Amino acid sequence: MGVTGASTGDRFSFRFPEMVSFGDGAVSDLPVLLREMKAEHPLILSGRTVSEGPVMERIREILDLSGIRYGVFNGVEPEPPVEIVKAAAEAARGAGHDTMIGLGGGSTMDLTKVASVMAATGADILSMVGRDRVPCRGLPTVMLPTTSGSGSEVSPVAIFTFAEEKVKKGVVSSFLVPDAAIVDPELTWSVPPKVTADTGMDAMIHAVESFLSVNANPFSESLSLEAVRRIASSLEGAVMDGRDAASRRGMSLGSLLAGMAFAMAGTAAVHALAYPLGGEFHIPHGTANTVMLKSVMEFNRDQCTGKMSHLARAVSEECLNMSDEEASEYLIEWMTGMARRIGVTTRIRDLGVPEAAIPTMAEAASRETRLLSNNPKTMNREDIEKIYRRAW
């Protein structure tokens, strides 16, 4: 059984990339990997910041020396709107690319996964929104994460912004699991402190929510706990000194493990209530999760005190002799305190979101049933509105 006895017992299944390569300098293996995949003309997808920085320069040098012919699409935006996904798919199809490489953070990797299907099949993204609506696998994909946060390099999930509706929606399918991922901590060294902090909180919340999910299993629980340990000991160091190799390595591994955990167990109400903040007010994903964290955890605590105490003991030895009740309370305060120490906002009001928006956000969040169904405590619309008000 799991640490506390997962709700699903000992029966579970999982699907991860066929190849995951981890470690400093691992990106040097990219040409070998592409040849093993029989890729002759890959397309690199990235945002403008990455495409004009040292990471892209390094990737170009590696591929140029190998003689692999490639193209670049650098139009990815944070929380990508669906129009950009379509543009990326058309770029791949129009130039005859046979493989897609996602070089960037969660937004870039999410886009790459869905654009690969659209490029191969011509499917429309609207027809794929939801769970298990992707028709088949797309072009082969390789993920090169440049942040430690999303875990998208190993997950079956992709999230997009639908501007007209002012909402974020997910595409979830095992067909989106990448074919390969290279997690090289050195690719994260140039990420600025604010982004490191924001994405790092996202990774921590992935680990915490996947551990508390009603769909957790013994394997996912082990991954979640180890992710929490790695992130707790590394995040502040990575924010304070981006070239602290040990901290960057710990964050890359912690984010990867958290991604593997939530790929199986899912995330829950923190993410559900964060989505309207991103869709309506364009709040960065890690920040949106962080402002919801404390109030959601306080709501859930009476249903999962024991499991929260395990998380607390993973982040601090101070909790070893505490009762479960004391440890679970410590966990909530510790996570909130860490967010403040690294400069991530912890209250909705400080993001410029008006209190008058709460009823509309509560209605939108109540429709995030894919995520709410994973939560350890049932939550209705009235509960959600109260949580928003506590978080405001």
Beta strands, then each sheet from edge to edge (+ up, - down):
strand 1: 19-22
strand 2: 42-47
strand 3: 71-76
strand 4: 99-104
strand 5: 130-131
strand 6: 141-145
strand 7: 157-162
strand 8: 167-172
strand 9: 180-183
sheet 1: 1+ 9+ 6+ 4+ 2+ 3+
sheet 2: 5+ 8+ 7-
end
